[in-house]
Each structure stands twice: as structure tokens, then as C-alpha cells.
Amino acid sequence: MVREAVETHFAEAVGALTPGPSGDPDLPVRPGSGLTGARCRELFAVQLGSRLLDVAARLMRGRDEGFYTIGSSGHEGNAAVAAALRATDPALLHYRSGAFYLARSAQAGRLAEEGLRDVLLGVAASAEEPIAGGRHKVFGHPGLAVIPQTSTIASHLPRAVGVGFAIEQARALGLPSPWPRDAVVVCGFGDASLNHASALTGLNTAAYGSHRGLRVPVLFVCEDNGLGISVRTPRDWVERARHPALEYFHADGCDLADAYDAATRAARHVRDNRAPAFLHLRTVRLMGHAGSDVESAYRTRKEIAADLERDPLVRTARLLVEAGLAQPDELLARYEAERDHVLKLAMECGRRPRLTSAAEVMAPLAPRDPRDVAAGALRAAPARERERAFAAPPESEGGLTLAQAVNRALADAMAADPGVLVFGEDVARKGGVYGVTRGLLRRFGGERVFDTLLDEQAVLGLALGSGLAGMLPVPEIQYLAYLHNALDQIRGEASTLQFFSKGAYRNPLVVRVASYAYQKGFGGHFHNDNSIAALRDIPGLVIASPARPDDAAEMLRTCLAAARVDGGVCVFLEPIALYHTRDLFEEGDGGWLAPYAPPARWAETHVPVGRARSYGDGRDLTIVTYGNGLRMSLRAAARLTAEGMGCRVLDLRWLSPLPVDDLMRAADLTGRVLVADETRRSGGVSEGVMAALLDNGFTGPISRVTSRDSFVPLGPAADTVLLSEAEIEQAARALLTRG
């Protein structure tokens, strides 16, 4: 069997070592270090196991029994980081963290074979793998406080800050937490990832919070091997690029004692001061980026050989031999015995069952329990708590606007659930740009209603960490266009967590977004975005789009309950142009106002996920719409009905999942369907609606009218590209006159 170059080098280098005089395992492995000989031996076993996992992964790939070969060789020094922390400290790991994972597994009292088996089952994409169940090879385990990360870049850094924030927030609010009150969050990443925008967000958010006097106990660990696949990182770049406001620690990550001492100092700083720190470990990357990587295509033989000379496994062996704690022959024999064991384990894991159906794959994607969600949506605060939350009961206020209804529903939710947090840019003192959160700060305090720095990735990262900690975050994104700055926090982080952890980890989340176009006197693309295509293709994401005040309150309650019950990730799109709208047909008619339902009526007014709302009983045409299109369609339908053309209007309300049953029922009642869609013609909601009609066998005439495939310009020019009421009426007349 052909061996990897790292294996040959290990045998030669260790075989040439000269033993020192017999040493005491209870003493430091070398003078001045806090790493004892006994601990060094334990960590060597972990490093050896990690190295052999990489060897096994390559062999499994060759036998078509393994599907992942990005390894941890050269990064085994991160075992020292695990040793400097506690088994209960939440960890969001770098994808070269094999040694850390094995060390954490041992810290938790598990057998060495258990940690090895976890990783090998992941390599084999086995359904028996304990965290992702064959959906991806990740480092994660709920019993080890290791939160799975699937990204190869740094999108988990904002979440890591959110976890640190949540640990302290739970303490301040007296809420239970999955982690000890003095826990430290560790977050690992590579030197190339340090340049990513999400890494900068994570570091800056932690530094900003600490500067403001907040407690942010996060240890950032940059494992710097000098390469991003084939692109070199300048040797001094990590030290220069790390945030200047973070306490900085550095060590040779190939020297276990040095790495352990630096990690111990860094962890102590974070734990004692509840302040973030940056640990810079210089490592090497052995065996290339992955099994398919031909490293010689972009690195010289001299560079590759120089990294081999720094092999952390060899250097830990040298520590043990020179300290008189092991003999070279003993270590080589141990390597061979462990190699045989790991390869046999790999052969066994490679033959374990895999996922075989779409139903199996998708089972943890977005589990839904409508009955429990409905029950959760009915839970109101005790009367005394509601009295504290409201100067007067909102149900006694008469007709409310959309903005007022959302505000009252948020207050009701916060009164009923002490874990509900409302935050974002300008939401606290100002009460939001449109006043939607006005008064919540005064009623519920700055620990539950607060302003964030201006960074949407940071806003969502805080939410993702808070959700993991058992809270219910309701972050606000100020405008729909701004959400796209941070979409991967929803796509790559929030929506994947349950999927890649079989539901062991959840991040319940309701993201409120001021949305769509049609603002008067305040325009331009960034305040009038009408694209949600990037949201609609995210598996499992719930997209709510209320248009009327009464729907807004009920749908928000449903989203909050779905987050609590199902761990759902919900985006709540609030039409800006309808926030303060009062009238429907004529000025002063109050037709767009609606009363707020008292808790006693929440059961009858409950709006389940994926249920539409119908207006009118016409039998000639169904106009399918949502958001701003609802008001325009109702006005157009009223004129057509007055002329004897029977129209009904279906408000979708939910854009994902689409209310297909209600859509088909409304379409069949009239036999003609017009889709009035305020998003763009390409990639807009109408495409999904028409596809649903055709897929489900609708054979009647279908037409659509949409906004143009354009960004929204400033001022009156916006009317030239946005869907209009006149266009809806014109398209309806044309469809009604078809044979």
C-alpha cells in the first residue's frame, strides 16, 4: 500500500530522534511551559488520530467509500486550543479542526474510538453520522458543545459573536442558557478567510461591543498556514489585518507547548475579562488543500519540503522524546498500531448505511407542526403583564394602521415571552425609521430592545447566536435592499443549521424587513427594492408578506410561534408604502385600517403558514396578488365588479411556501387567473404562481402583469417601471374578454 509523504517523513524523522534522560510526566514537558508531560502525551494521541483520519479519508476516496478529503494535517496544533478550554465552551470550528474535535471528545469522557468514528462516518456520508447524518462532513456534536459549520469561509464569525453576546444576555435577563454563565466561545478560521467580509464583520462587531462596554467572551483563532488553496497569504498579513482593538496572542501552531501556553493565556483573558481576543497560530498545510489538489502545480518542492520539516506531529514526538517521556521506537510502533486500527474503522464506516431517498435527506430541513404552532400563536401574556406593556389594551384603540398593528403584536409577544429580543439599526430610541418599534424600548428596557451597529451581517449574526441560546430574536433590516448585503447569514447559516445537525441545533428567527417600493417622497433603489428572488429559493425558509393590519398581527404571531415550536427561520416582509395607509377606495373611508383582535379571539383569527385570504365572490376572474398589489387589485376589482364583471382577489400572504391549495381553489372557482406581481417579471413571484397553477393541472387562461426588469429609479420615474393599478385593471379587462 502506497503511503503519503507525511507518513514516510514521520517515520524517518522520529526514527532519527535522540532520547533524553528519563522524565517526569507531571513536570512541564520543557522548562517554562505550562504543558505537562502527561498532557503532552494525551494530546499527541489526539494529533496522531487526526493525522490518520486524513490518511484514511484519502484511502476511502480511492475505494469510492469516502467523499471528503479536506484534512487537518499540519493544523494538529489546534488540539492545544481545545485543551486550554472546557468541554462546555461552545465551539464553531474551522474545517481543519480534526485534532480539536478529537480533543474535545476526549475531554467529555468519550472513548477515543467514538471521536474517530464520528469523523469517519461523516467522510463516508453515512446516515449514522451523529450530527449531519450523512448530509455533509462537518465537525459538530450537541453533547460536545460543537456547533456545526458547513462554510469554508468565515460566515460563522458573526454567529460566534452572537453566541458570546447571548451568553451574557441570558445572564442579564435571568434566562436559562445551554452553556455555563462563564463560558467562552471559540471560533476557528483560516488566514485566507480573514479577508472575507463576514470575518471583518465578526471581528469588528466583537471589538465594537467591547469598546461600548458590552461583554463579548469570544476567542477568535486564526490558523495561518499561509495559503488559501493556491493563493499565498503574505507572512505578516494576519498580524496586520487583525482588528487593532482586540487583544492579540500569537504562537507557533506547530509547537504544541507554545500553542498550549498561548491558548491558555488567551482563553484566560477572555474568560476573566469577558472580552474578545484574537489568537494567531502559525501552522502549515500538509497533503495539499484536498485529495484532488495537485500542490506541485503552484508550490515549489522546496516550499513543500519546508512545511514537512515543521510537521506538528513530528515536533510533538520530538518534545516527548527529548523530555524522556517516550522512545522513538515506541512512537513508531504506536503509529503503526493506530494506523491499522483507524483504517479498519474506516473500512467499517465506509460500509455503513447512507441516505437513500429525498424524504430522508429533507426530514430535518424545516419540520413543521401546524397544530403546535397554532397553540403557540394563541399564548398571550397574563392580564397583569399586558397592562404593563400597554397604556391601554390595543383592542380598545379602534382601527390601526399596518405599522401600529406590527408594533402592538411585538409588544404582546414581548410581554408573553421574556426571550423575545427586538434589535437593529435605529429601532430603539428612534423607534425605527417608520416608527414601527416606537415605545418598545421604554416598555421593555435596553437589554431587550436595542440599536446595533450599521452592519446587516452583524445584526443577523447576533440573531443567530441568540436563537441558538434559546432566545427568540426579531431583528429588523431597515430596507429590503440592505438584506442582500448579508443574505448568506440567512442562506448559508440560518437555514442550513437544522438540516446539517438533524435538528440538534436550531436558530429560531423572525427577520422583519421594511420592503418593496411605492414610497412617496423618499425613493431610489436602496429604499424601494422590489426583488425577493434570492429569498424564495432558500429551502425551508418561511416568507410572510402581510398587506393589511389585521393580517400583519396574526401572521407575526404565527411566525413567532413557528420559530419557537419548529425552530423556523422566517422573513417578515412589511410593505413600507402601506405602513401608514388608512384608506382604501376614497380619502377618509378608513378602509385600510383594522381593529386589533383581543387574545380571546386569537384562535378564530389565527393565520396558518401557507394560507391565503380571499376577497369577493366573483365567478369571472381571480386576481392573485400580495403586498402593495392587494390594495391596487381590490380597487381595480371594485370598478370591474361595478360594471358587471365578477372578480375575486386572492391575497397570497405567504410567498414561501406558496398557498397552493387556496390558489387552486380560487382559480377553479373562476376559470381565469390574473397574477398581479409587484416584483420583477424575471425571477418574480408570478413565475412561481404560474408554475404552481400549471403543475397542479389548471387549464384555464392565465396572464400576469408585473413590474419591469429594472432597478427602481428616483422620483416620478419610478412609476414607469413599477406595476400600477391601471395596468392591473387593463390586464384584467383583456383576460375577461378572451374567449
TORNU-521419 format. One line per 2 residues: number of its first residue (from 1); their letters; for each residue x, y, z of C-alpha. Coordinates in steps of 0.02 Angstrom, whole numbers, plus 50000, padded with zeros to 5 digits. Example, Ala and Ser with C-alpha at 12.3 -4.5 7.8 and 13.67 -1.06 7.14 Angstrom:
BEGIN
1	as	50615,49775,50390 | 50684,49947,50357 .
END
This chain:
BEGIN
1	mv	50000,50000,50000 | 50073,50169,49946 .
3	re	50098,50287,50092 | 50078,50475,50097 .
5	av	50236,50580,50100 | 50193,50641,50275 .
7	et	50194,50462,50336 | 50365,50423,50263 .
9	hf	50434,50585,50334 | 50362,50548,50506 .
11	ae	50444,50377,50511 | 50613,50445,50456 .
13	av	50610,50599,50567 | 50553,50510,50725 .
15	ga	50670,50365,50696 | 50816,50486,50695 .
17	lt	50773,50568,50863 | 50891,50550,51011 .
19	pg	50803,50512,51177 | 50837,50622,51327 .
21	ps	50856,50563,51507 | 50700,50487,51585 .
23	gd	50575,50624,51628 | 50433,50652,51749 .
25	pd	50262,50661,51662 | 50196,50775,51799 .
27	lp	50326,50910,51760 | 50323,51032,51615 .
29	vr	50369,50950,51452 | 50502,51083,51438 .
31	pg	50559,51223,51554 | 50443,51372,51563 .
33	sg	50291,51288,51485 | 50126,51251,51570 .
35	lt	50107,51093,51467 | 50147,50940,51572 .
37	ga	50222,50783,51500 | 50064,50685,51537 .
39	rc	49955,50812,51448 | 50077,50815,51304 .
41	re	50060,50626,51284 | 49871,50641,51285 .
43	lf	49873,50775,51152 | 49998,50678,51046 .
45	av	49871,50536,51040 | 49740,50660,50981 .
47	ql	49856,50733,50850 | 49901,50560,50789 .
49	gs	49718,50513,50774 | 49682,50670,50674 .
51	rl	49826,50636,50555 | 49769,50459,50525 .
53	ld	49592,50517,50490 | 49663,50613,50342 .
55	va	49758,50461,50282 | 49601,50356,50298 .
57	ar	49496,50485,50205 | 49614,50475,50054 .
59	lm	49607,50285,50053 | 49417,50286,50070 .
61	rg	49403,50405,49923 | 49509,50286,49819 .
63	rd	49389,50144,49860 | 49237,50254,49824 .
65	eg	49185,50236,50006 | 49227,50414,50059 .
67	fy	49176,50582,49989 | 49276,50714,50081 .
69	ti	49464,50736,50085 | 49494,50911,50153 .
71	gs	49601,50866,50302 | 49681,50938,50458 .
73	sg	49861,50885,50426 | 49977,51024,50481 .
75	he	49843,51101,50592 | 49852,50972,50732 .
77	gn	49911,51109,50849 | 49729,51160,50872 .
79	aa	49720,51016,50996 | 49807,51137,51114 .
81	va	49664,51261,51095 | 49538,51128,51146 .
83	aa	49648,51083,51295 | 49650,51265,51351 .
85	lr	49460,51271,51354 | 49322,51174,51440 .
87	at	49213,51040,51362 | 49063,51153,51392 .
89	dp	49131,51304,51297 | 49034,51322,51133 .
91	al	49145,51295,50981 | 49119,51348,50800 .
93	lh	49263,51263,50714 | 49375,51285,50563 .
95	yr	49359,51143,50438 | 49537,51088,50480 .
97	sg	49493,51061,50663 | 49507,50872,50671 .
99	af	49626,50874,50819 | 49519,50999,50914 .
101	yl	49365,50889,50889 | 49453,50733,50949 .
103	ar	49524,50826,51100 | 49352,50895,51144 .
105	sa	49278,50721,51127 | 49408,50653,51249 .
107	qa	49378,50799,51369 | 49196,50748,51377 .
109	gr	49246,50574,51436 | 49212,50483,51273 .
111	la	49319,50340,51210 | 49448,50385,51078 .
113	ee	49360,50272,50953 | 49198,50371,50970 .
115	gl	49275,50532,50907 | 49365,50442,50766 .
117	rd	49205,50354,50715 | 49108,50519,50713 .
119	vl	49228,50593,50585 | 49244,50436,50477 .
121	lg	49055,50416,50466 | 49050,50596,50404 .
123	va	49183,50560,50273 | 49080,50410,50217 .
125	as	48919,50515,50209 | 48836,50385,50319 .
127	ae	48661,50409,50386 | 48729,50352,50554 .
129	ep	48847,50500,50571 | 48794,50584,50735 .
131	ia	48773,50766,50682 | 48730,50788,50498 .
133	gg	48675,50609,50466 | 48766,50597,50300 .
135	rh	48712,50766,50232 | 48885,50840,50245 .
137	kv	49050,50809,50331 | 49054,50933,50474 .
139	fg	49129,50945,50647 | 48982,50954,50765 .
141	hp	48904,50869,50915 | 48772,50935,51036 .
143	gl	48849,50836,51179 | 49017,50919,51149 .
145	av	48952,51098,51127 | 49022,51094,50949 .
147	ip	48905,51190,50833 | 48919,51126,50654 .
149	qt	48984,51243,50520 | 48974,51199,50337 .
151	st	49056,51352,50261 | 49236,51351,50204 .
153	ia	49246,51538,50227 | 49209,51644,50379 .
155	sh	49020,51663,50378 | 49012,51587,50553 .
157	lp	49107,51729,50637 | 48954,51843,50655 .
159	ra	48859,51697,50732 | 49003,51663,50852 .
161	vg	48991,51843,50914 | 48804,51817,50931 .
163	vg	48833,51664,51040 | 48952,51761,51152 .
165	fa	48828,51904,51162 | 48688,51782,51204 .
167	ie	48784,51701,51347 | 48795,51871,51431 .
169	qa	48619,51921,51381 | 48547,51765,51461 .
171	ra	48638,51808,51621 | 48574,51987,51619 .
173	lg	48394,51935,51585 | 48395,51788,51705 .
175	lp	48356,51666,51564 | 48416,51486,51552 .
177	sp	48561,51454,51434 | 48632,51296,51354 .
179	wp	48805,51348,51415 | 48881,51395,51584 .
181	rd	48873,51577,51632 | 49062,51595,51621 .
183	av	49078,51501,51456 | 49196,51559,51320 .
185	vv	49153,51546,51135 | 49293,51484,51021 .
187	cg	49285,51520,50836 | 49414,51449,50715 .
189	fg	49452,51503,50536 | 49594,51512,50411 .
191	da	49708,51653,50357 | 49626,51669,50185 .
193	sl	49454,51681,50266 | 49514,51826,50371 .
195	nh	49494,51934,50215 | 49311,51892,50192 .
197	as	49181,52024,50233 | 49095,51911,50359 .
199	al	49259,51889,50453 | 49281,52076,50462 .
201	tg	49102,52090,50525 | 49133,51964,50663 .
203	ln	49295,52042,50723 | 49230,52219,50711 .
205	ta	49065,52180,50798 | 49157,52099,50944 .
207	ay	49278,52245,50956 | 49137,52372,50941 .
209	gs	49035,52288,51076 | 49184,52277,51193 .
211	hr	49225,52460,51160 | 49047,52505,51209 .
213	gl	49069,52412,51373 | 48974,52255,51324 .
215	rv	49035,52083,51374 | 49084,51981,51221 .
217	pv	49177,51823,51275 | 49238,51761,51105 .
219	lf	49409,51687,51066 | 49446,51703,50880 .
221	vc	49576,51577,50822 | 49659,51610,50655 .
223	ed	49753,51457,50595 | 49876,51534,50473 .
225	ng	49953,51409,50353 | 49994,51544,50226 .
227	lg	49881,51478,50089 | 49704,51496,50025 .
229	is	49702,51343,49912 | 49840,51406,49795 .
231	vr	49841,51592,49840 | 49977,51643,49961 .
233	tp	49945,51749,50114 | 50087,51873,50148 .
235	rd	50180,51815,50303 | 50143,51972,50403 .
237	wv	49965,51997,50343 | 49866,51912,50483 .
239	er	49953,52014,50617 | 49923,52173,50519 .
241	ar	49743,52133,50470 | 49680,52077,50641 .
243	hp	49571,52207,50725 | 49678,52329,50824 .
245	al	49551,52340,50965 | 49562,52153,51002 .
247	ey	49688,52083,51124 | 49816,51988,51019 .
249	fh	49903,51824,51060 | 50015,51725,50944 .
251	ad	50107,51561,50941 | 50189,51432,50831 .
253	gc	50046,51315,50798 | 50167,51178,50751 .
255	dl	50244,51184,50925 | 50118,51104,51043 .
257	ad	50192,51181,51201 | 50198,51356,51128 .
259	ay	50020,51338,51060 | 49956,51273,51226 .
261	da	50035,51414,51327 | 49970,51549,51210 .
263	at	49796,51471,51201 | 49790,51458,51391 .
265	ra	49833,51643,51410 | 49708,51693,51277 .
267	ar	49567,51587,51349 | 49602,51653,51524 .
269	hv	49594,51832,51459 | 49426,51803,51375 .
271	rd	49351,51708,51522 | 49410,51825,51658 .
273	nr	49377,51989,51567 | 49225,51933,51466 .
275	ap	49312,52020,51321 | 49359,51958,51146 .
277	af	49534,51907,51095 | 49625,51854,50937 .
279	lh	49740,51702,50941 | 49856,51688,50792 .
281	lr	49927,51513,50764 | 50056,51492,50627 .
283	tv	50029,51321,50551 | 50072,51226,50393 .
285	rl	49961,51138,50269 | 50015,50960,50232 .
287	mg	49944,50843,50099 | 49878,50989,49996 .
289	ha	49711,51076,50005 | 49614,50915,49973 .
291	gs	49636,50746,49891 | 49611,50816,49716 .
293	dv	49735,50957,49741 | 49899,50945,49643 .
295	es	50003,51053,49758 | 50158,51045,49648 .
297	ay	50066,51146,49516 | 50084,51305,49618 .
299	rt	50215,51269,49753 | 50398,51228,49736 .
301	rk	50474,51067,49804 | 50574,51173,49924 .
303	ei	50416,51253,49996 | 50330,51086,50017 .
305	aa	50484,51011,50099 | 50500,51160,50217 .
307	dl	50323,51131,50279 | 50359,50947,50307 .
309	er	50504,50998,50418 | 50379,51092,50527 .
311	dp	50258,50945,50539 | 50172,50968,50709 .
313	lv	50155,50781,50736 | 50344,50758,50719 .
315	rt	50377,50907,50831 | 50264,50841,50969 .
317	ar	50352,50673,50955 | 50517,50766,50975 .
319	ll	50450,50853,51131 | 50408,50685,51209 .
321	ve	50570,50600,51159 | 50684,50742,51213 .
323	ag	50590,50755,51380 | 50623,50571,51409 .
325	la	50439,50528,51405 | 50442,50414,51253 .
327	qp	50562,50315,51145 | 50567,50335,50955 .
329	de	50533,50150,50926 | 50385,50160,51045 .
331	ll	50308,50306,50950 | 50336,50222,50781 .
333	ar	50257,50061,50843 | 50112,50161,50912 .
335	ye	50090,50248,50744 | 50079,50082,50653 .
337	ae	49958,50005,50778 | 49847,50158,50775 .
339	rd	49855,50164,50586 | 49793,49985,50572 .
341	hv	49654,50024,50695 | 49595,50182,50606 .
343	lk	49598,50101,50434 | 49496,49953,50497 .
345	la	49373,50076,50575 | 49369,50171,50410 .
347	me	49329,50012,50315 | 49185,49978,50434 .
349	cg	49119,50156,50424 | 49131,50157,50235 .
351	rr	49004,50017,50228 | 48875,50091,50345 .
353	pr	48703,50140,50276 | 48682,50302,50180 .
355	lt	48533,50413,50143 | 48432,50336,50002 .
357	sa	48280,50447,49974 | 48233,50629,49959 .
359	ae	48118,50609,50109 | 48264,50551,50216 .
361	vm	48376,50691,50156 | 48245,50826,50185 .
363	ap	48175,50764,50351 | 48267,50892,50461 .
365	la	48257,51034,50336 | 48107,51128,50402 .
367	pr	47998,51019,50514 | 47826,51093,50536 .
369	dp	47695,51059,50667 | 47544,51168,50622 .
371	rd	47444,51112,50773 | 47577,51160,50899 .
373	va	47615,51320,50803 | 47431,51366,50813 .
375	ag	47433,51334,51000 | 47590,51437,51019 .
377	al	47515,51582,50922 | 47371,51589,51047 .
379	ra	47480,51611,51201 | 47456,51785,51271 .
381	ap	47536,51863,51423 | 47438,51863,51586 .
383	ar	47323,52012,51603 | 47440,52097,51726 .
385	er	47587,52086,51606 | 47482,52154,51463 .
387	er	47431,52300,51572 | 47614,52340,51600 .
389	af	47651,52327,51413 | 47508,52439,51355 .
391	aa	47442,52604,51419 | 47275,52545,51351 .
393	pp	47235,52375,51276 | 47268,52383,51088 .
395	es	47100,52301,51054 | 47019,52459,51125 .
397	eg	47109,52578,51007 | 46993,52556,50859 .
399	gl	47061,52543,50683 | 47251,52527,50672 .
401	tl	47373,52551,50530 | 47491,52415,50472 .
403	aq	47636,52492,50569 | 47531,52506,50726 .
405	av	47472,52326,50713 | 47650,52261,50699 .
407	nr	47701,52368,50847 | 47560,52302,50956 .
409	al	47593,52122,50906 | 47778,52142,50950 .
411	ad	47732,52214,51120 | 47611,52071,51152 .
413	am	47746,51945,51106 | 47875,52027,51218 .
415	aa	47753,52031,51363 | 47716,51846,51343 .
417	dp	47893,51784,51309 | 48042,51857,51404 .
419	gv	48159,51783,51274 | 48096,51893,51132 .
421	lv	48227,52022,51080 | 48198,52165,50959 .
423	fg	48351,52248,50884 | 48427,52325,50728 .
425	ed	48480,52495,50664 | 48379,52639,50739 .
427	va	48246,52528,50819 | 48269,52582,51000 .
429	rk	48268,52768,51038 | 48205,52819,50866 .
431	gg	48079,52677,50859 | 48128,52631,50682 .
433	vy	48134,52739,50527 | 47945,52718,50509 .
435	gv	47901,52713,50694 | 47857,52529,50696 .
437	tr	47954,52492,50856 | 47912,52656,50941 .
439	gl	47887,52640,51129 | 47958,52464,51146 .
441	lr	48121,52524,51224 | 48028,52618,51360 .
443	rf	47915,52471,51399 | 48041,52327,51393 .
445	gg	48211,52405,51426 | 48377,52416,51335 .
447	er	48425,52235,51362 | 48280,52177,51255 .
449	vf	48261,52322,51133 | 48424,52395,51069 .
451	dt	48514,52477,50925 | 48654,52388,50834 .
453	ll	48799,52449,50731 | 48766,52480,50547 .
455	de	48806,52308,50475 | 48670,52188,50422 .
457	qa	48785,52038,50440 | 48814,52090,50620 .
459	vl	48628,52110,50651 | 48591,51937,50586 .
461	gl	48743,51860,50671 | 48682,51924,50839 .
463	al	48513,51849,50799 | 48585,51680,50751 .
465	gs	48684,51669,50912 | 48536,51724,51017 .
467	gl	48424,51594,50937 | 48550,51457,50974 .
469	ag	48548,51511,51155 | 48360,51484,51168 .
471	ml	48302,51662,51143 | 48184,51721,51007 .
473	pv	48269,51860,50908 | 48167,51979,50800 .
475	pe	48298,52081,50708 | 48248,52221,50592 .
477	iq	48331,52250,50423 | 48298,52430,50382 .
479	yl	48263,52406,50195 | 48244,52256,50081 .
481	ay	48395,52309,49977 | 48503,52303,50133 .
483	lh	48458,52121,50165 | 48557,52071,50011 .
485	na	48715,52135,50095 | 48700,51992,50218 .
487	ld	48599,51860,50129 | 48721,51718,50166 .
489	qi	48685,51737,50351 | 48509,51675,50308 .
491	rg	48552,51561,50163 | 48715,51482,50221 .
493	ea	48699,51495,50409 | 48521,51509,50475 .
495	st	48430,51398,50351 | 48559,51258,50349 .
497	lq	48583,51232,50535 | 48439,51113,50569 .
499	ff	48474,51022,50406 | 48657,50990,50446 .
501	sk	48626,50947,50629 | 48471,50837,50612 .
503	ga	48380,50965,50718 | 48502,50952,50864 .
505	yr	48538,51138,50842 | 48409,51269,50795 .
507	np	48412,51456,50769 | 48231,51516,50784 .
509	lv	48222,51681,50695 | 48097,51809,50631 .
511	vr	48181,51940,50522 | 48073,52094,50498 .
513	va	48111,52188,50337 | 48040,52354,50278 .
515	sy	48003,52303,50100 | 47951,52340,49923 .
517	ay	47927,52504,49830 | 47795,52641,49806 .
519	qk	47861,52759,49939 | 47808,52938,49911 .
521	gf	47939,53074,49928 | 48080,52958,49978 .
523	gg	48141,52845,49842 | 48283,52773,49743 .
525	hf	48334,52593,49728 | 48402,52563,49903 .
527	hn	48239,52619,49984 | 48124,52545,49852 .
529	dn	48189,52372,49812 | 48063,52251,49738 .
531	si	48165,52091,49721 | 48143,51940,49833 .
533	aa	48204,51807,49711 | 48359,51772,49817 .
535	lr	48247,51728,49965 | 48121,51618,49877 .
537	di	48245,51483,49828 | 48311,51454,50005 .
539	pg	48249,51282,50061 | 48138,51285,50214 .
541	lv	48132,51474,50232 | 47961,51546,50277 .
543	ia	47922,51710,50189 | 47774,51807,50256 .
545	sp	47706,51958,50163 | 47560,52040,50254 .
547	ar	47471,52186,50173 | 47330,52225,50295 .
549	pd	47347,52271,50479 | 47244,52126,50545 .
551	da	47343,52001,50441 | 47507,52078,50498 .
553	ae	47471,52050,50682 | 47408,51872,50659 .
555	ml	47546,51822,50538 | 47680,51892,50652 .
557	rt	47611,51788,50795 | 47617,51636,50681 .
559	cl	47796,51668,50630 | 47850,51690,50811 .
561	aa	47762,51529,50859 | 47840,51436,50711 .
563	ar	48011,51496,50766 | 47981,51438,50944 .
565	vd	47896,51272,50902 | 47983,51219,50741 .
567	gg	48146,51316,50754 | 48086,51403,50596 .
569	vc	48180,51538,50503 | 48054,51669,50446 .
571	vf	48071,51828,50345 | 47929,51951,50376 .
573	le	47912,52072,50230 | 47819,52231,50281 .
575	pi	47763,52345,50137 | 47834,52517,50177 .
577	al	47706,52607,50070 | 47563,52529,50170 .
579	yh	47635,52561,50344 | 47531,52716,50373 .
581	tr	47396,52694,50240 | 47222,52723,50311 .
583	dl	47103,52725,50163 | 47055,52602,50027 .
585	fe	46935,52675,49899 | 46912,52857,49949 .
587	eg	47001,52981,50060 | 46935,52966,50236 .
589	dg	46849,52796,50215 | 46968,52710,50337 .
591	gw	46958,52554,50231 | 47139,52503,50261 .
593	la	47126,52514,50450 | 47082,52362,50553 .
595	py	47047,52329,50738 | 47169,52229,50842 .
597	ap	47097,52064,50898 | 47094,52032,51086 .
599	pa	47178,51871,51147 | 47009,51789,51168 .
601	rw	46986,51797,50979 | 47161,51743,50925 .
603	ae	47103,51565,50894 | 46973,51618,50766 .
605	th	47088,51745,50683 | 47242,51632,50676 .
607	vp	47330,51630,50506 | 47423,51466,50475 .
609	vg	47582,51465,50371 | 47535,51442,50189 .
611	ra	47354,51500,50195 | 47292,51637,50079 .
613	rs	47148,51760,50105 | 47009,51786,49979 .
615	yg	46908,51945,49945 | 46744,51947,49848 .
617	dg	46639,51810,49772 | 46653,51845,49585 .
619	rd	46645,51699,49464 | 46728,51776,49311 .
621	lt	46908,51813,49362 | 47030,51781,49505 .
623	iv	47165,51911,49533 | 47309,51834,49629 .
625	ty	47420,51959,49718 | 47505,52010,49882 .
627	gn	47585,52161,49968 | 47553,52327,49883 .
629	gl	47467,52232,49743 | 47324,52189,49860 .
631	rm	47265,52368,49881 | 47284,52405,49695 .
633	sl	47194,52244,49647 | 47049,52274,49766 .
635	ra	47023,52447,49692 | 47031,52381,49514 .
637	aa	46914,52235,49556 | 46786,52353,49633 .
639	rl	46775,52452,49470 | 46760,52294,49365 .
641	ta	46628,52221,49479 | 46528,52382,49467 .
643	eg	46524,52355,49279 | 46457,52178,49298 .
645	mg	46619,52081,49287 | 46630,51966,49438 .
647	cr	46806,51972,49514 | 46880,51897,49669 .
649	vl	47052,51941,49738 | 47166,51814,49821 .
651	dl	47299,51883,49937 | 47436,51751,49943 .
653	rw	47503,51819,50109 | 47639,51684,50111 .
655	ls	47768,51686,49971 | 47855,51530,50034 .
657	pl	47779,51408,50049 | 47650,51467,49923 .
659	pv	47469,51432,49973 | 47444,51311,49829 .
661	dd	47281,51233,49892 | 47198,51403,49913 .
663	lm	47269,51459,49746 | 47195,51310,49654 .
665	ra	47028,51329,49741 | 47015,51513,49693 .
667	ad	47072,51478,49515 | 46946,51339,49489 .
669	lt	46803,51449,49551 | 46825,51571,49406 .
671	gr	46923,51477,49274 | 47029,51632,49237 .
673	vl	47180,51695,49334 | 47275,51858,49327 .
675	va	47433,51869,49432 | 47470,52047,49488 .
677	de	47651,52046,49546 | 47745,52198,49608 .
679	tr	47912,52109,49592 | 48004,52095,49427 .
681	rs	47948,51993,49279 | 48108,51890,49282 .
683	gg	48133,51798,49445 | 47975,51870,49520 .
685	vs	47839,51788,49622 | 47725,51771,49471 .
687	eg	47838,51638,49397 | 47812,51526,49547 .
689	vm	47624,51558,49550 | 47601,51516,49366 .
691	aa	47710,51361,49382 | 47605,51304,49531 .
693	ll	47444,51326,49430 | 47510,51226,49283 .
695	dn	47593,51092,49390 | 47427,51062,49477 .
697	gf	47326,51045,49318 | 47244,51214,49295 .
699	tg	47193,51230,49111 | 47105,51397,49105 .
701	pi	47177,51562,49038 | 47320,51633,49141 .
703	sr	47401,51802,49123 | 47518,51907,49227 .
705	vt	47562,52089,49248 | 47722,52136,49341 .
707	sr	47848,52272,49372 | 47983,52291,49240 .
709	ds	48153,52207,49246 | 48233,52366,49311 .
711	fv	48302,52441,49468 | 48186,52572,49542 .
713	pl	48239,52750,49498 | 48218,52909,49599 .
715	gp	48061,53015,49595 | 47915,53003,49473 .
717	aa	48020,52898,49354 | 47986,52752,49471 .
719	dt	47807,52746,49407 | 47870,52698,49235 .
721	vl	47943,52532,49294 | 47829,52482,49438 .
723	ls	47666,52386,49424 | 47518,52506,49425 .
725	ea	47336,52496,49467 | 47292,52546,49290 .
727	ei	47396,52402,49220 | 47307,52278,49333 .
729	eq	47137,52340,49275 | 47189,52340,49092 .
731	aa	47258,52163,49103 | 47101,52103,49193 .
733	ra	46989,52175,49056 | 47094,52091,48923 .
735	ll	47083,51923,49009 | 46896,51939,49038 .
737	tr	46865,51970,48853 | 46957,51812,48798 .
739	g	46850,51675,48725 .
END
